[in-house]
Amino acid sequence: MDRNYHVFSDGRLERSDDTLRLVPDDGGEKQYIPIENAEAFFLHGQIDFNTRLMSFLNDRTVALHVFGWEDYYAGSVMPKRGQTSGKTVVNQVRAYEDSQHRRQLAAAIVRGSIHNMRTNVVYYNGRDHNLDDVIEDLEAAAARVDEELPVDELLGTEATARKAYYRSFNEILPSEFQLARREYNPPPNEINSLISFGNSLVYANCVSAIRATALDPTVSYLHEPGERRYSLSLDLADLFKPVLADRVLFRLVNRNQISDTDFETELGSCLLNESGRKTYTKAFEETLERTVEHPTLSRKVSYQYLMRLEAYKLKKHLLTGEEYKPFQRWW
């Protein structure tokens, strides 16, 4: 099973025969990182690398996801496509330009996103929490989703649902980790910092998942395609953020595996420090590798594979017209 590798140290990442070598800036011991079965490398430190390394990773279809200042997702160095299909891209663009088709796909994504938020809230409701009002608000938002609505209204419905969903955080989490409102760029407190960091990891993993198909990651349906972003990854990430990023956040905070010592605050921003990022990414990767019994494939699949499967489902819909049913947590 392919896996991700996260690099936090500052230094130089280079090819060493048929593996990777990290040479730390502080003169510490060189670290060797296996390339076999690697899905992607996530660079969180100040890392130098050259074209020789990029060519090496390209030959092995391994991505580099770069996190820059304040550990925001900065971009990706993607390998050549494993698959190419002009027909797929043409159909993908046609679906975007067909307003009815685009609304249909956007509505499906919003339904899936709200369903997965609701699944989290239902899980915690009754476990010493009273979240009935949040569940009602999410169900009301889901009832408003209609394929005849303009895409911007569908996006607004999803945002309204997410605002209601975030109210549940203060009930689920301890009093020292509260979410007054969702803020980012930069996040002003611990919970906003955790949400932003987790969401960026989900987004980057969706970038990798889409790259495994012949889909163009810049052509999307719920989020408007824009410059310098993979907007299709934003669409798919909305489905997986509650299941991956938020559940990891709840688990780490409620088990006291993340504390206020894992953050650093300066100039109005609150960010995970290196210790906090390592703790979060370790739990996140463990979650990606977990498997669940798939209801139609009749076998166990990992969360990471579910993201790739989502991209393939969308591709199949565009090529064959088979109904696109968004990922909705069933377990």
N, C-alpha and C positions, 0 to 999 in steps of 0.2 A: 504494500500500500504506500502510495506517495505521501510525503510529509513536508512540512514547512520547517525552515531553520531561521532563527532570529539572531542577529548579531548586534550586540549592544556596545562593545568596546570601540574606542577610537583607534584608527590604524589604517592599514592597507590590506585589501583583500585581493589575492592573486592566485593564479593557477600554479599548482605544484604537481607536475606530471598529470595524473588522472584524478586529482582531488583538488580541494581549495585550501588555501593557507591564509590565516589571518595573522598579520604582523602588527602587534600593538604599538601604539605611539609611545607608551611609557616604558618600553624596553622589556616588557614582560615576556613570558614564554610564548612562543608561536603556537597557534592552535590550528589543528587540521580538521577540516569539516568534510564529511563524506558527500559525494555528489550522487551516489546511487540512490534511486527512488526519491529524489528531491523534487518536490512540486514547485517551490519558490523559496527565495531568500528574502528576508525582511531586514533591511539595514536601518537600525535605530541610532547608531553612533555616527561620528564624523568619519566616513569611510572613503578612502581613495581606491579607485579601480581603473583598469585600462582597457583598451579595445581587445587585447589578447584574452582577458577574462570574459568580456562580453561575447566574443566569438566562441569561446569554450562553452559557455552556458547556452548560447544559441544552438549549437550543435546537439545539445542534450535537452533542448526545449524546456529550459528552466528559467523562470522569471526572476527579476530583481525588483522588489518593491521598496521604494526609498521614502523614509520618513525624515523630514527636514527640521527646520527651526521649531522649537516647542513640540517636537514629535508629531507634527501634523503630517498626514499623508501628502507627499510632495509629487509623486509620480512613479511610473514603472518603466523599466527597461524590459520589453517583452521579446521573447524569441519569435522566430518565424512561425507562422501558423502551422499547426499540425494538419489542418484541413483548409482547403480553399475551395470556394464554390461561388462563382459569379451568379448562379441562379438563386442561391440563398440570399445574397446581398440584395439582388434586384427585388426579390419578394419581400425582403425586410423593409426596404425603402418604400415599396408600393403600399405596404400595410401602414406605414407612417403617413404617407400622403393621402390615403383613403381615410377621411375623418371618421366614418362609421367604424371601420376596422380598428383604427387607433383607439377610439373610445371604448370599444369592446375589450381590447387588451388592457387598457388603463384601468377600466372598472374591475377586471379580474384581479389585477395586481392589488388594488385597494381592498377588495374583499379578502384576499389572502392575508394581507398585512393586518387588517383589523381582526380577522379570525385568530391569528397567532398572538396578537396582543391580548385578546380576550382569554385565550388559553392560559397564558401566564397568570392573569388576574384570577381566573377560576381556580387555578391550582392553589393560590394563597388564600382565597376566600374561605373562611371557615376554619383555617388553621390559625386560630387566635386573631384573625383579622376580619373586619367587616368591610367588604368591598362591593356590596350590592349596588351602590349608586354608580360606581365606575362601570360595572358590568352593564347596567341599564344604559349608560351613555354610549358605550361601545356598540351595544345592540342597536341603539337608535341611529348611530352613525352608519352602521352596516345597512340598515334599512333604507337609508337615503342614497345608497350607491345605485346608480342607474346608468345603463349604457347610452342613454340619450343625453346625459349631462355633458357639457363641455369639459375638456380635459382639465382646465384650470379649476373648475368646480370640484371635480373628482379629487384633484390634488388638495384642495381646501378641505374636503371631507376627511381625507386621510390625516391631514394636519390637526383637524378638530378632534378626531379620535385619538391621535397620539397625545394631544394635550390632556385629554381625560385620562388616558392610560398613565401618564406621568404622575397624576395625582395619587395613584396607588403606591408609588415608590415610598412616600412618607409613612405609609402604613406598614409596608413590607420591611423597611429598613429601620435600624436603630435611630434614636433621636439625634445622635451626633452626626449622622449622615442624612441630611434632609435636602430636598429639592424644592426650592421656592419657585423656580421657573427654569425652563430650559434655556441655557445661554452657552454660547461658544464663541470662538475667535476673539479673545481667548476665553476658555472656561474659567469662571471666577471662584469655583469651589470644588470640593472633592468629587461629588456625585456627577456634576457636569463634566469634570475631567475624565472620569471613568466611562461615562456614556460616549463621549467624543472618541476616546481611544479605542473602545470596543467597536464602535461603528466603523472606524477607519479600517480596522482589521477585517471586518465583514466585507466591506467594500473592496479591499484589495484581493481578498479571496474570490470574490465574484468576478473580478477582472481576470484572474487566472482561469476560472471555470469557463467563462465566455471564450477565452482565447483557445480553449481546447476544441471549440466548434468552429464552424465557418461563419458564425455571426459577426457582424461589425459592432464592436462595443460602443461606438459613438452614436448609433441610431437607436432611439428609445421611444417609449410610448406614453408613460406616465410623466416622467421628467422631460423637459424640453431639451433636445440636443443643444449643446453649447461648445464653445471653444475650450480646449485644454482640459476636458474631463471625459471620462467614459460613462456617459449618461445611462446606458443600458445597465451598467453595474449598479447605479443608483436605484433603478427599478427593482432589480433582483434583490439587492441588499435590504430593501424595505420588508421583504418577506422573511428574511433570516435574522434581522437584528434582534427581535424579541426572543427567538429560540436560542441564539448563540450569545450575543453580547450581553443582553440583559440578564439571562439566567446565570451566566458566569459572574456578573456583577453582584447579583443577589447572594449567590453562594459564598463568594469571597468575603463580602462585608458581613453577612450574618454569622459566618464562622470565625470572624475575627482574623482572617488570613490577610486582610488589607486593613491598615489602620492609618491614623493621621501622620505617622512617621514615614509613610510611603509616598508623601507628596512634598512638593516644594512650592512656595508662594513668593512671587516677586512681581512688582509693577502691575498689580491688579489681576494677575493670572495665577491659577493653581493647577499644577501639572504633576503627573506621576513622576517620581524620580526613578533612577535606574532599578532600584530594588523593587519598586512598585510595578514597573513595566515587566520585569522578569516574572514576578508572581502572577500578574494578569495573563501574560502571553503563555505561560506554562499551563495554566488552567484552561485557557482558550484552545490551545493545541490539543490538550487531552480531550476536550469536548469534541473537537473536529474529528478525532480518531474513534470516538464512540460509535457503536453500530446499533441500528434498530432494524427490526423485521419489516421489510417493505411490503405493503399490502397487495401490490400487483406483481412485483418481481419475484415474490416467494423466496426471498433470501435476505440476509442481513446486509445493510449498506451503511457506510459512515456518513456523518453529517457533511463532511467535505464532498463526498460523492453526490449527496443530495443537491448541492449547489450546481455541480456539473450537470446532473440530471435535469435540473430546472432549465438550463440553457438548451439542452437537447430537446426538451419538451416544446420549448418555444420554437426552435428550428423546425421540428416536425410539423407543428401547426402551420408555420409559414409555407412549408413545402407541400403539405398534403391536405391542409384544411381541417385536420383533426382538431377537435375542440381543445383549447389550451386551458387546463385546469391548474391554477397556481398551487404552489406548495402550501399545504395547510397541515399543521402538526396534528397527527392522528393518535399519538400515544400519550 
